[in-house]
Amino acid sequence: MQPRRFGRSIAAVLAGLVTIFALSLGIDQLFHELGVYPPWGEPMNDTGDNLLALSYRIVIAVFGCWLTARLAPHSPMRHALILGGIGVVLSTLGAFAAINMNMGPAWYPILLVLSSMPCAWLGGALARRNAI
């Protein structure tokens, strides 16, 4: 692969990753500020709060993977799935930390791990569909 295309591949994946982090943490912060969620550092045990967080994180993950696929210089689905794999690793690390720190129900971070690859596939598929 040409160095320029490799750099564009890395940039596409990083753009999706940064977008997912920024949007997720931004919405989290907004909900903490509005009192929807408990203050940072306190466990979030309410099922509704966790379902809310899961729902927007899934939408954001699909969007981030779609963005990665659209920016990819080639093989958009592969780029989206690479970002999904990164999501699995980071979500797994986060799940271990959240469960060990008793920050809420274990099902929430586990579902984040399990939804990473389906979100990546959907984002890649939507990008491929829009490119046709």
VEXFIDO-349544 format. One record per residue (C-alpha): residue in one letter; x, y, z. Coordinates in steps of 0.001 Angstrom, whole numbers, plus 500000, padded with zeros to 6 digits. Last residue first. Example, Ala and Ser with C-alpha at 12.3 -4.5 7.8 and 13.67 -1.06 7.14 Angstrom:
2
 banu     px     py     pz
    S 513670 498940 507140
    A 512300 495500 507800
# end
This chain:
132
 banu     px     py     pz
    I 476288 503450 495036
    A 478156 505365 497728
    N 475102 505644 499994
    R 474760 501850 500169
    R 478467 501421 500950
    A 478230 504010 503725
    L 475128 502332 505147
    A 476843 498935 505031
    G 479947 500269 506782
    G 477865 501850 509545
    L 475826 498660 509907
    W 478959 496503 510097
    A 480541 498783 512688
    C 477356 498820 514771
    P 477182 495010 514592
    M 480862 494878 515657
    S 480540 497144 518690
    S 477195 495834 519985
    L 478649 493004 522071
    V 481166 495241 523843
    L 478572 497930 524602
    L 476203 495176 525726
    I 478787 494049 528282
    P 479153 497640 529503
    Y 475396 497808 530198
    W 474828 494255 531443
    A 477187 494737 534385
    P 474791 497050 536229
    G 476338 500218 537571
    M 479705 501718 538501
    N 480768 498740 540628
    M 484468 499650 540267
    N 485331 496138 539067
    I 482346 496142 536694
    A 483181 499573 535291
    A 486884 498758 534846
    F 486297 495385 533203
    A 483632 496899 530953
    G 485897 499794 529970
    L 488651 497404 528916
    T 486104 495405 526937
    S 484720 498592 525399
    L 488216 499637 524287
    V 488947 496255 522696
    V 485521 495882 521073
    G 485619 499481 519826
    I 489015 498898 518227
    G 487448 495936 516461
    G 484565 498131 515327
    L 487065 500669 513967
    I 488657 497849 511995
    L 485157 496840 510875
    A 484489 500329 509503
    H 487832 500308 507663
    R 487098 496889 506160
    M 483644 498068 505075
    P 485140 501077 503293
    S 487656 499053 501284
    H 489478 502017 499718
    P 490472 505632 500554
    A 488308 505469 503692
    L 486488 508725 504471
    R 483018 507277 503859
    A 483833 504116 505809
    T 485155 506095 508765
    L 482074 508310 508745
    W 479769 505273 508673
    C 481756 503798 511573
    G 481291 507000 513560
    F 477576 507131 512698
    V 477005 503513 513733
    A 478864 504175 516988
    I 476817 507338 517617
    V 473531 505474 517149
    I 474703 502696 519467
    R 475922 505228 522025
    Y 472564 506990 521881
    S 470652 503837 522748
    L 473104 502514 525336
    A 473033 505775 527296
    L 469225 505823 527335
    L 469101 502147 528318
    N 471544 502861 531153
    D 469500 505794 532414
    G 466304 503758 532223
    T 467847 500877 534170
    D 468864 503170 537027
    N 472122 502027 538605
    M 474476 504787 537467
    P 477196 504582 540100
    E 478710 507888 541232
    G 481977 509088 539696
    W 480368 511812 537593
    P 477167 513142 539168
    P 473958 511123 538694
    Y 472411 511166 535228
    V 469438 513244 534073
    G 470675 516064 536286
    L 471031 518523 533414
    E 474810 518720 533896
    H 475139 514911 533940
    F 472985 514664 530813
    L 475103 517271 529017
    Q 478328 515564 530090
    D 477135 512215 528755
    I 476072 513888 525503
    G 479534 515375 525094
    L 481237 512152 526139
    S 479411 510174 523474
    L 479778 512848 520785
    A 483482 513405 521385
    F 484398 509734 521774
    I 482473 508589 518689
    T 483819 511461 516589
    V 487376 510788 517768
    L 487053 507127 516759
    G 485523 507912 513378
    A 488187 510476 512545
    L 490892 508105 513814
    V 489698 505368 511431
    A 489665 507742 508450
    A 493046 509257 509403
    I 494631 505803 509615
    S 493307 504938 506162
    R 494437 508315 504792
    G 497929 507648 506120
    F 497959 504213 504496
    R 496808 505807 501227
    R 499705 508275 501350
    P 502221 505573 502245
    Q 501203 503479 499212
    M 500000 500000 500000
# end
